[in-house]
Amino acid sequence: MDREQLAEHLRFAAELGVAGVSRDPLWRTRSSGRVDEPCVLPAVIPLVPAKALNEVRSDIGDCTRCKLSGLGRSQVVFGVGNPNADLMFVGEAPGADEDLQGIPFVGRAGQLLTKIIEAIDLKREDVYIANVIKCRPPQNRNPEPDEIETCEPFLFRQIDIIKPRVIVTLGKFAAHTLLRCEDPISRLRGRVFDYRGAKLIPTFHPAYLLRNPASKREVWEDMKVVRSLLRQP
């Protein structure tokens, strides 16, 4: 089979819903489905979610859909992490460091988020991190309703592609956007919501924790719930 035939074969397999391929030799000797055969589960290299996320990023392009494109933002900050993640974090908007690097949560708040992730025995590369809006508001002001309305469909597409088991919203804007409510984050946190097939847990934004270190204890309680949910079958 030449390279072109192989590419066509993989495209056809993807259309049938095959999520990936494997170089493991056991793949070629996998079970035929007979009840008397052992089930062999080869390591799979996921393809479809990563490709779908790339398509969303391509759709966004160098976005000019809302006024933020003309208010000093450097670039679109799409999202980063494992496209097959069981755990997804959603913040509100990029800050100055994120705007420069094009990666969400890389400033001081991002460093704290990394520590929070590691506290539940995961790494940043195990999870997916995104924001409600993909461009930095000037002077890091709060996102405005028209900006959220314009950008949120891209976040919803990210969630539907990744299909996380647990979503953690960081701060009130992320919680309000996903839950369609106006309750303060202090009232929302400590609860678990059903959302698009996932369990959603609102908690404080890491930037808030930098200003209010005493609230780290409450975030730790929320993350213990996250860890418990992820450990369930």
N, C-alpha and C positions, 0 to 999 in steps of 0.2 A: 504494500500500500504506500503510494507516494504522499508527499506532504499535503498536496491539494485534496486528495481523497480523504486523508485523515482529518483535515479541517472540516470538510463537508460532513464526515461521520460525526464529529463532535457537535457541530451545529444541529444536526438532526437529533442527536441524543438529548441536547438541551431542550429542544422543542417538545420532547417526550416527557420532560420533567426530571431527567437525570441531573443531580445536583453537582456532579463532579466526576473526576477520573482518578485512578490510582496507579502508581508504578509498582505497587506491591505484587510480587509473583503470585500470591495467594488469590489475587483478583481473578486470574485466569483459571483457577481451580475452585471457584466459589460454588456453593451449593446449587443444585439444579432444582431444589424445591421438594425433593423426596423427603418424606417424614423420617426415614431412617438415616439421613445424612446429617452430620454436625453442621451447625450454622457458623460460617466463617465471615467475620466482619472486617474487611480490609480498611486500611487508613484511606480516607477520601480527601482529595484536595478540592475544596469548595470553589465553584466557579460562578454560579448564577447570581448570588447576592452582590458580589463585588462588581460584576458587570452592570447590574441594574443600578447600583449606586453611582457608577461612573456615568451612566446615562442621565441620571438626575442632575449630576454636577454639570454635564454638558448642556442640559436644558437651561440651567441657571445662567451659564455663560458669564460674561462680564456685566452683571445685572444692572439695569437702569430702571427697574420697574417702580421703585419708590424714590423719594427725595434723598435718601441716604447716599445714593451714588454721587450726588453733587455736593455733599456736605463734608468732604475731606477724607472719606474712607480710602484706604490704599488698595484693598482687594477683598474679594468674597472669602469668607471663612466657612468652609462647607461642613466638615466633620472629619473625625479621625478614629481609627481603631479597627476592631475585628468586625467584619461585615456579617459574621455569624454569631455575634455576641449574645449570651444569655442575659447580660446586664447592660443597660443603656442609661447614660446620664444626659439630662437635657438642662442647659442653662438658659440665660435670657439673651445675651448678645456678646460679641467679641469686645475686648478691651484694647488698649494700646499695643500691648505685646502681641496679642493675637492678630491684630490688624497688620502688624509688620511681618509676622512669620506665617500667617495663613493657617494657623493651627489653633483650635479652641483650647482654652485653659492651659496656657503656658507661662503666665505671669505668677505672681505670688499666690493668688487664689488657686491657680492651676497646680502649683507645687503642693498646696495643702490638699487639694483633691487627690493627687497622686498618693499622698500618705493615707488618706481615707480609704482609697481602693486597696492599698497594700494591707491595711488593718484587717480586712476581711479575706486575706490570703489570695488576693488576685493582683495582677499587674495591669498597667494602663493598656498594654497591647491585648489584654483579654477582653476588654470592654469596648463599647463605642461611645463617643462623646460628641455632642452636637449642641447647637443653640437654636432658640426659637427664630431669631433673625440672624442673617448671615453677614451683615455689615455693621461696623462699629458706629454707634451714634456719636455725634460730636460731644467732646468733653465727658464721654461715658454717661450721658444722660439716660433716663429711662426710655425704653422703646415706646413709641406712640402707637395708638390704635391702628392707624392706617398702615404703618410699617409692619405691625404684627399680622394684620389681615393679608397683606401682600405676600409675606414670606412664609407664613405657617404651612401652606400646602406642601412646600418642599420638605419641611420637617415631618409632616404626616407620611409622605412618601418614603422617607428614610426609615421611619418606624415600621411601616408595612413591609418593607423589603427585609429589614434585619430580623423582624419578628422576635424581639427579646422576650424573655420570660418575666423580667423585672425591669421597670423603668423608674429611675429616681429623678424627680424634678428638683432643681436647685434654685430656690428662691421663689418669690410670689408670681413673677411674670410667667415663668415656665408652668407652674401649677395652674394658674388661671387660664392660660392658653389651652392646656390639654383637658382640664376638668370643666371648663366653661363656667367658672364661678368667680366670685369676688371675695370669698372669705380670706381673712388674713392668714399668712402662712403659719402663724403660731397656733391657729385653730385647725388647720389642715394636717399638720404633721402629727405623727403618732397614729395615723390611720392608713389603711390599705384600700385602694380603689381598684376596680376592674376597668381595664382600658385597652381596647383593641387586642384582646387576647392575652394581655399581660397584666401583671400586678403592678400598680403604680403607687409609689411611696413619695410623698412630698417631704422635703426637708429644707433646712436653711442653706443659703448660698455660701460657698467658702469665703467669699469676700466679706459677708456679714460676720463670719466667725473670726476673721482677722480683726474686726472692730469689737467683737463681743466674744472673747475666748471662753467665757463661762458657758456659752451655748454648745460648745463642743460635746459636752456630756449628752445633750439631747440628740445630737446628730449621731453619736455612737450608738444610742439606743435604736435609732432608725436603721442604722447599718447592720445591727445584729438581726433585725427583722429581715433585711435583705439577704443576709447570709443564710438565715434559716430557710427562706423561700427557695434560694438557689440550690440548697442541699436536698430539697424534697425531690422525689422521683418525678 
